[in-house]
């Protein structure tokens, strides 16, 4: 270089060589760009170097300079789009990727990057289409299969998401992040043993993976092994003391106290407005962790403020709840499933009495009911199964008409029976406590007319408050806004009133949460009798039952019955305007 200090070609070659070796070639490329102001490739290479360093504003300038010189430079359009996405300029990012694809329609990387932007905007079906197009062009890119799995998971297409993660890992077995995301999904679906394998694989590849440590800790929490979970979290925090994944898990282990100020200070620093290190999902988890700390320590105004912030961040990702769409669905179900239709004998239906469905609103006591029944030696709790939601969405037109072909009923019945068999081959009853199954009781009773259905009811304001203070997954779009919550609850009441009038009394039992905790013995016996089992005293010691509980109630169901959750809403009364309407609180 001393011999040719002003040779732009040589500086360009040096910078490119350093980049290919994974070394810092920025200064060489900057020198080349000054010496070769009209060379598009040099400005493109400078943009790549700046993007790699996270200097996205400067990268945008370099890519645009390259495009001024060479407007059809499709790689520059694509990388400009990725830099704009990192800056939160999503519309401009989409335009850049689309321009790249106009120039080169079979550019797989642009299809993948467009999918990433669309997923950020929660345009999930469009994102899936972009990923699939990328995979049609080149099916051997693990990262695209991984991205597809993430989008499918958010769409609730869990089997497809699992298959996508496995495809990513078949191509790239050392893909630690894919092992962790697959493990998290399997954990959420109650497939504990498979999830543990995934996290162990991640830890073999990357012993310092905090996501794997956090995933293993959450499995321990689901199993009620809170001390073991604390050990794993502590290990992870030795590796990364400010890990938001680990820090936000700590409040799930126990009641927080004023002695947890060190933890509080850490997460408050992480969540400070001028701290940009958190991803959007991490910021949400941290806010709900802060909310639980303040709720546990009876600082209710601060707790509600943290929940509001967490819900605002979630709403930014999910968009507003579709009130009109949900109300229309409820209208259709009520109009379609008359008593005659609901109780019609159908060819292809299963007469199995194994299924017990516990339905209602989230946070209404469904986990407690499941735990009591699952404490019976002839019953098993399967947790919240996504089965009916997946099959309902796949057959929505049929459900709305109630015109079921025998082959479809038999197919769904066989699939559900196989799923229950996975949870227990011996139990006479298996409990599926997915609360939102209240929407699909027409489908469920068409497939399993002998299934027992238990409706868990709780004070509406306590229920809605608890939903608003918890970090539910993104499918609960109604949970982020109190007005939407009130609207959703009214529609739920309307639909449950309908089911109350059309379902057979011997297949439908309503359990008031407050009555259950006031008279545990009587209501427990009534539930066990209802599901067709002989009474067993072990159901009164439900908190001793060892099983995985994959919901936010996994700590509560390990405790004896307590009454502190009754009328909890009064601590937050001044914040709850839309939830205090007369029609919601009538009867409570």
N, C-alpha and C positions, 0 to 999 in steps of 0.2 A: 504494500500500500504506500510505502514511503516513495517508491519509484513513480507511482501514478496517483498522486493524492487527489486529483481532480477528475478522475475517471468514474463517471456515474455508473457505467456498466460493471466495473470491478466492485464498487461499493454495493451495488445491487446483488451481485453474485455472492459476496461475502454475507450480506444480511440474509439472503435466502438460505445459504448453507447453514448458518447458525440456527435459523428457524427450524430447518429440517432435523437438526441435531437436538432440538428441544432447548436450545440456549437462547440467551437474550441477544437478539439481533437488531433491537430497536434503533440504537444509535447509528448503526451502519445503514439501515434502511432510510432513516431520516436524512442522512447525508446524501444517499442516492436520490431521494425525492427532490432535494434542492438542486442537485446537479442535472436531474432528468425531469424537469417540470411538466413535460408533455408525454411522459411514459405512463400509460394507464396501469400497466402491471405493477410498476413500482408503487404507485399510490394505493393500489389494491393491497399489496404486501404490507404497506405501512398500516393500512386499516386493520388487517388481520393481526398484526403485532399489537396495536393499541387495543383491539377488542379482547385479545388474550389477557391483557393486563387490566381489563375492566374499565378502560378509559373510553367509554362508549360515545361520549360527545365528540371527542377528537376522531374516533374511528368513523363516525358518520361523515365528518368533514372529508376525510381521506377517501372513503368510498364514493362520495358525491363528486369529488375531484376526478376520480378514475372514470366515472360515468359521463362527466362532461367531455372527456377525451374520447371515450368509447361507449356510446349509449347502449349498445347491445351486449354489454359485458354482463352476462347472466349471473355469474358467480358474485360479482360486485353487488348486483341487485339483491341477491339472496342474503349476503352478509350484511348489507345495509339494513335489510328487514330485521335480521336478528339483533343488530345493535339498537335499532329503534324500539324493538320489543323490550329490551333490557332497560330502556329509558321510559317505559310505560306509554309509548306513543303507538298504540295498537293499530289504529286505522292506517297510519302511514306504513307500519310494518306489513300489514296485509297487502297494501298497494305494491310495496316493493317485491314481495314474494310472488304476487300475481303477475307482475311485470316480468320477473325471471321466468315464470312458467309460460308466458306468452312467447318469449324468445326460445325457450327450450322446454316443451311440454313434458318430456320424459326425464326431467331433472328431479330425481328422487329426494335429494336433500332439501329442495325448495318445498316439495309437498310435505315433508316431515316438519320443516320449520313453520310452514303455514299452519299445520295441525297444532303445533305448540301455541301459536298466537290464539287460535280459535279456542283451544282449551282454556287459556288464560281468561278469555272472554266468556267462558261457560257455554260456548256454542259447541256442545260436546258431540252431537251427531255429525256436524260438519267436520270437527276435528278427527273423528273416527274415519270419515270418508277420505280425508287427506292422508292419514296414516296408511289406510288400506291401499290407496293409489301408490304411495311410496313403496309399499311392499310388493305390489304387482310388478313394479319396475325392478326392484332389487329385494328379494325376500330374505337376504342373508345379513341384514343389519340388525344386530341385537337391540340397539338403542331405539329403533322404531317400534319393534315388538314391545319393548318396555313402555314406551310412550302410549302405545295403543292399549296396553293393559291398564295404565293409569286412567285413561279416559273411560274405558269400559267399566272400571270399578265405580267411577263417579256416576255412571249411568245406571248402576245397579245390575249390570250384566256380569255377575260374578263368575259364573262358569267360563264365560268367554275371556274374562280378565285373567283368570288362573291359567287358561291355556296359552294366552299371550305371554305371560311371564315365563312359563315353562319353555316356550319357543325361544325367548330371549336367552334363557340359560342354556338351552341346547346349543346355541350358536356361540355363547360366551359364558362358559361355566364359572369363570372367575368374577362374574358381574355381581359384586357385593350388594349394590343398591337394589338389584332385582330380587336377590335372595331376601332382603329385608322387606321390600314392599309385598312380595308374595307371602312372606311370613305374617305380616300385619293383616292381610286380607284373610288368610286361613284362620288366624286367631279370632278375627271378628266373626267368622262363620262357625266358630266353635270347633274347628278341626285342630285341636290342641297339639296332638302328636306330630302332625305334619308341619305345623307352624314351628315347633321346637326344632325340627330337622333343618328348616330353612334358616333360622337364626344361628344354629350351630354351624351350618355351612358358611354363613357370613363371617362368623367369628374365626373359623379356621382360615379363611381368606384374609381377614382383616381383624386381628385381635383387639384393635383399638376402635372398632366400629361402635360408636355411641348409639346409633339407631338399633343395632342388634342387642346391645345391653338393655336399651329401653324396651324393646319388644319382649325380651325374656322377662323383664320385670313385670310387664303388663300381663303376661301369662300367669306369673305367680299371683298377681292381684286377683285375676279371674278365679284362680284356684283357692283363694283365701289364704295364701301363704305370704302374709304381709312382711314378715321378718326376712324371708328369703328375697323378696322383691327389694327391700331396703339394701340388702347386701349388694345386689346387682347394680342398683342405682349408684351406690357409693363407689363401686368399682368404676363405673362409667364416668362419674364426676372426678375421679382421680385423673382420668385421661383428658377430659374436657370440663373444667369446673363451671363453665358458663353455658353448658349444653341446654338449650331450651327444651329439647325432647325429654331430658332427664329431670330437669327442675320442675317442669309442668306436671310430671307424673307423681311427685312427692305428695301433693295434697290428696291424691287418690288412696294413699296408704292408711290415712288416719285423720282424726280431728286435728286441725292446726291450732296452735296456741300462741299467745303473745311472746313465748320464748323462741318462736320461729322468725325473729326479726332479721337474722342473717340471710335466711332464704328470701324473705320479703324484699330486702334491699337489693339482692341480686336480680330478682325478676323485675323490680321496678326500674333498675338501671337498664336492663335489657329492653324494656318496653318504652323507654323514654322516646319522645317524638324525634329527637335528633340522632337516635341510634338506628341505623339502617341495616344492621346485621341480620335481622330476623326475616325469614320468609313470611309470606302472608299467613300460611297455615301455622307456623310457629308462633306468630304474633297472636293469633286467635287462641291457641292452646295456653299461652302465657296469661292472657287476660282472664280466661276462665279459671286458671289456677289462682290468680290474685283474687278473683271473686270468691272462691271457696275459702281462702284464708280469711277474708274480711267477714264472710258469713259465719264461719266457725268461731271467730273472735267477737261476734256480735257488733261489728261495725257496719251496720246495714246500708247506710247511705253510700259508703265507699264500695261495698259489695255490689250494689246495684249499678253504680257508675262503671265498675269494671265489666259487669255483664253487658251493659249498654255498649261499651266500646267493643267488646268481643263480638256482639251481635251485629254491630255496624260493619265490622270487617267481614263477617260472614255474608251479610247482605250485599256487600260490594262484589263478592264472588258469585252469589247465587242469583241475584236479582230479586225482584218482588215476587211474593207469593201470587199464584194465579187463582184469584178468588172466583172469577167467573167460570173457569174450567172445572174447579173442584165442585162448585155449587151445581153445575150442569150434570156432573157425574152423579152426585147424590140424587138429583131430580130423576135421572134416568133409572138408577137402581131402585128407587122407591116405586116408580111407576111400573117397572118391569116385574119386580119380585113380589107379586101379590101372595096371599097365603096359599092359593091353589098352586101357583107356579113353584113357590118355595118348597112345598111339601109333596110335589109330584114325584112319583116313582119313575126312575129313569134307568133304561138299559145301559149297562156299562159302569154303573155306579158300584162302589164297594160298600159292603155291609160291615166292614171292620169297625169295631168299637175302640180300637187302640187310640185314635187321635183325641187329645184334649186341647182345645184352643182357648187360650186366655187372651181376651181382647179388651180394648179400651183406649184411653189416652196414655201416652208415655207418662211416667212418674205418677201413675194412679194406683200403684200397689200390685201391678202384674208380677213383678219379681218375687214379692212376698208370697203371693198365691202359688206361684210355680214352686217355690222352695218348700212350702208346706206339703204340697202334693208329692213332690219328688222325694220327700223324706219317708214316704211309704215304701216298704220293701218291694212292692209290686208295681212301682211307678218310676219313671225316669223323666228328668227335665232336660229337654233338648235346647233350651234357650230360645233366642229370637231367630227363627228360620225365615229366610227371605224367599222361600219356595213359592208361596201363594202370590206374592207381589210380582215375581218373575213370570209366573204362568198367567197371571191376570193381564199383565202388559202385553204378553205374547198373543193373547186371545181376547183382546178387549172388545172387538166387535161382537164376538159370540156371547160374551158375558152380558153386554148391553141388550142383547136380544133374548137371552136365556134359551136359545135354540141349540142345545148341545147334541152333537153326534155321539152315539155310544162309544165309538172308537176313541174319541178325544177324552171322554170321561175315564175310560179304562186305562188309557195311556197315562193320564195325570195321576189316577189312583195308584197305579203300579209304581210310578216314580216316587210318590210320597211315601208309600209303604216301604220302599227300598231305603229311602232317606231315614225313616224312623228306625228301620232295622239297623242302620249304621250306628245309631245312638244306643240302641239296646235290642238284643235278640230275644230277651226273656220277658221283659216287663209287659204286664197286661195293659198298662196305660203309658203313653208318652205325651208329655206336655210341650206344646209349641206356644210360646208366650209372646209372639210378635204382636204388639198392641194394634198396629194399623190394619191387621186382618179384619177389623170390624167393617172395613169397606167391602171386603170380598166374601162375606158370609153367604151370599147367594151362590157363588161358585163353590165354596167349601161344602155347603150342604147338598149341592147337586152331586158332588163327587163322593162325599161321605155323609149320607143322610143319618147315620147313627153316631156321628161325632158329637162329643159333649162340648158345649161352648159356655165359658164363664166370662161374664162381663164385669170387669173391675171398675168400680166407681169411687171417686174421691171428691172432696170439696173442689169446685171448679177453680176458685182463685188459687188455692194451694197447688193444684195441678198445673195450672198455667204459669204461675210464678216459678215452680220448680223446673219446668221446661225451659223457661227463659234464662234461668241461672245455670243451665247445664250446656255443655259443649256437644250437642248432638251432631251427627253427620250432616252433610250438606243437603241431603234429600228433604230435611225438615225445614223447608223454606218459610213456612208459616211461623216458625219459632223465633225469628229475629226481630219481630215487631209486635208490640202489644195489641194493636188494632187487628192485625192479621191473626194473632192468637185467638182473640175473642171471636172473630169471624169463623175460624176453623172450628173452635169449640162448639159454636152454635150449630154448625153443619153436622158435626159429630153427634150432638144431642138429637138433632132431627132424624138422622139415620138410625141411631140406636132406638129411638121411640118406634120407628117402623119395624125393626127387627123384633122388638119386644112384642109387637102385635101379631107377627106372622110366624115366628118360630115356635115349635112345640115346647110346652112347658117342661117336659121331661128331658129336653135336650139343651135348655137355656137357663142358666142360673146367674143372677146378679148379686155381687158381693160388695157391699159398701165398705170401703177401706176403714173408715172411722169405727164402724161396728165390729169389724174384724179385730182391730187392736184393742177395743174395749172388752170384747168377749172372745178371746182367741179360741178357747176350747169349743164353744158351741158352733162357731162358724167353721172351724177346721173340720169338725165332725160332719157338718152339713155338706161341705165340699167333697169330702172323701166318700160320703154316701152317694152324692150326686154323680160322681164319676164311676160308681159301681164297684167300689172296693170296701172290704171290711175295715172297721176302724183299727188303727194302730197308734199306740201312745207316742211312738217316735215322731209323729207329725207335730207334736207339741214342742219337741226339741229340735225344730227345723234348723236352728242356728248351728247345730253340731254336724249337720250333714255335709260331707265332703264331696264337692262337685264343682265344676267350672261354672262361673256366673259371669257372662261376658257383657254385662250392662253396667251403667253408672251406679247401680244399687248393690254392687258386689261387696261393698263394705257393710251396708246396712243389714243384708240378709244373714250376715255372720253374727249379728247381735240378737239378744232377746227382744221381744216386742217392747217398743218404747213409744211414748205419746208426744214427744216434743215436736213432731212434724205436723200435729194437728193445729189448725189456725195459725200456721207459721206466717201466713200472708200479712198478719197485722204488723209484723216488724217492718214491712215494706209498703204499708197502706198508702202513704202519700205519693208513691211512684206509680200506682197501679190503676189509674183512672179508667181506661177502657175495660178492665177486667171486673170492675165493681158495678156494672150495670145490673138492674133489678132482675132481668130475665136470666142472667147467668147465676146469680147467687140465690135465686128462689129455692127454698127448701133447705138451705144450709145456714 
